[in-house]
Amino acid sequence: SSPRGGGEGVQESTPKAALPPSFSEVLGVLGTIKHQAIGVWFVFTVTIGLFPGLTSLITSKSSCSSSSAFYNELWVPLGFLWFNLFDFIGRTVSGKYPLPASL
């Protein structure tokens, strides 16, 4: 009889560590989602590759003709702020309110 009062022949199960997926399993998943993965990769590559450089080239029409710091020194930094703010809002809203499964 066991010290805890259990029956004879009862084995305690110990949780096994989850094994990482094999390479063939990973390739199988990638084959299934290849079109979506390529689309995500393309969007992020273009966004990260073009956004900072192109945004820094944008100038205000009122630059130098106005004494306001908004149109001179703050124009590009605020452009980055707006992009990142609305990127964050879009990600947050899409996570909180997912599309219905029927779409």
C-alpha distance (Angstrom), angle and dihedral (degrees) to the residues before:
residue distance angle dihedral
S1 . . .
S2 3.80 . .
P3 3.80 121.1 .
R4 3.81 90.6 -114.7
G5 3.74 93.7 55.5
G6 3.81 96.2 -104.7
G7 3.78 124.9 144.9
E8 3.75 125.7 -91.1
G9 3.76 117.2 -86.6
V10 3.81 95.1 20.4
Q11 3.77 110.6 140.8
E12 3.76 120.9 -154.4
S13 3.75 112.2 -130.6
T14 3.75 116.3 -133.5
P15 3.78 116.5 -155.5
K16 3.77 111.4 -108.3
A17 3.77 120.6 -139.3
A18 3.78 112.3 -105.5
L19 3.76 110.4 -106.0
P20 3.79 118.2 -131.7
P21 3.80 114.1 -110.0
S22 3.78 116.7 -91.4
F23 3.78 121.0 -110.8
S24 3.80 91.6 -107.5
E25 3.83 90.4 53.2
V26 3.81 90.5 51.6
L27 3.82 90.8 49.0
G28 3.80 89.7 49.6
V29 3.80 91.8 54.3
L30 3.81 92.2 45.0
G31 3.80 89.6 51.1
T32 3.79 89.6 53.6
I33 3.82 95.4 49.6
K34 3.81 99.5 31.9
H35 3.82 96.6 121.2
Q36 3.80 93.7 48.4
A37 3.81 91.2 44.2
I38 3.81 92.2 51.5
G39 3.81 90.0 49.0
V40 3.80 93.1 50.6
W41 3.82 91.5 45.6
F42 3.82 91.3 49.6
V43 3.82 94.6 48.7
F44 3.80 93.4 48.2
T45 3.82 93.2 44.3
V46 3.80 93.2 51.2
T47 3.80 92.5 42.9
I48 3.81 95.2 49.0
G49 3.80 93.1 38.6
L50 3.79 99.6 47.8
F51 3.78 108.5 23.2
P52 3.84 101.7 73.2
G53 3.80 95.7 42.2
L54 3.79 96.6 44.4
T55 3.79 93.9 42.6
S56 3.79 92.0 53.4
L57 3.82 89.5 55.3
I58 3.82 93.6 56.4
T59 3.79 112.2 101.8
S60 3.76 131.4 -172.2
K61 3.81 118.6 -106.9
S62 3.80 87.0 -134.4
S63 3.81 94.4 50.4
C64 3.81 113.8 137.9
S65 3.81 91.8 -2.4
S66 3.78 90.0 78.9
S67 3.77 129.3 59.0
S68 3.80 90.0 -146.8
A69 3.81 115.2 115.1
F70 3.81 88.2 -144.6
Y71 3.81 92.1 69.4
N72 3.79 95.8 38.9
E73 3.81 119.2 31.6
L74 3.80 100.3 10.7
W75 3.80 102.0 45.6
V76 3.83 98.9 92.3
P77 3.84 96.9 36.8
L78 3.81 90.0 50.9
G79 3.81 89.3 49.9
F80 3.80 89.0 56.7
L81 3.81 90.3 45.4
W82 3.82 92.9 51.7
F83 3.80 92.4 48.0
N84 3.80 93.6 49.4
L85 3.81 93.7 42.2
F86 3.80 93.7 53.3
D87 3.81 91.1 41.3
F88 3.80 88.1 56.2
I89 3.82 92.6 45.7
G90 3.81 91.2 49.7
R91 3.79 92.9 50.2
T92 3.80 92.4 45.9
V93 3.80 94.9 48.1
S94 3.80 93.4 45.8
G95 3.79 90.1 51.6
K96 3.79 93.6 48.1
Y97 3.80 97.3 42.6
P98 3.83 108.8 33.6
L99 3.78 120.9 -171.2
P100 3.79 116.4 -95.8
A101 3.80 115.6 -96.1
S102 3.81 91.0 -119.1
L103 3.81 92.3 72.2
